[in-house]
Amino acid sequence: MTLTIEAAFNRAARSYDGLRRQLIPCFDDFYGAALDLVTEFAPPGARILDLGAGTGLLSALVAERRPDVRLVLTDLAEDMLERARERFAAHPVPVEFRVMNHLDLAEEGAYDVVMSALSIHHLEDEGKRAVYAAMARAVRPGGAVVNADQVAGDTAEMEARYWSHWHEAIQRAGLPVDEIAAAIERQTLDRRTPLAPQLDWLRRAGLEQVECRYKNVSFAVMAGLRK
């Protein structure tokens, strides 16, 4: 049976959060850079969309720093969103949950920030371009788009080094063999793209001041503001 993104992440939902720090060698700096960008550009009472929110990890970090915000969390995997519901069950921040494909995002000017973490890299390049355009349309003028994601190396040799770096890091972290195997299996669903074209797609989507705020091997945080 062919593994699908929805099935893979529904299956991983229960253990997903507990393994984040081991599976992301630069966890604190990576999420910290995304969090800094989101909170920098979110005005008081901001409405924020978390696209591909999974268990709501990034949204929870935002809500902890900025309890005045309103959140909308979407994900294709319903079991992942169920974990997000549990996470926010006792949280005072208003949160809406939607089971939704990224490509179904059609709102215009509805959010102050549209953010995503470790999700868009599952799309083919055509899908990434379409989602970036939809994210740019979904924010208000002056609003921010933030994508904390994995990127490919510029060459096959660089990509091989990226893979080796990650694999060696998670082995040093002491992950159980079965969890390493499951993470590698999920990576068969990845469609990683180098950083430079993605920054260009964000500009073409109508964003300005596009930047890569953070990069550590394959982990990068990209952002831009709607004109």
PEUR-V990331 format. One line per field, one symbol per residue. phi: phi as a letter, one per 20 degrees, with the letter a starting at -180 (. if undefined). A space follows every 50 residues. Layout:
phi = ???
This chain:
phi = .ffdggffeffegfegffdgffedgdgfffffffffffffdefgmgecdd emflenffffffffecfeeddcdcafefffffffgffegdefffcddceb fgfefcfclecebdcbclcfffefgffgfffgffffffefgnfddccebe ceffcffffffgffgffffffffnffgfffffffffffefcfcgfgffff fffffoeclfbdfbbcleecddbadff
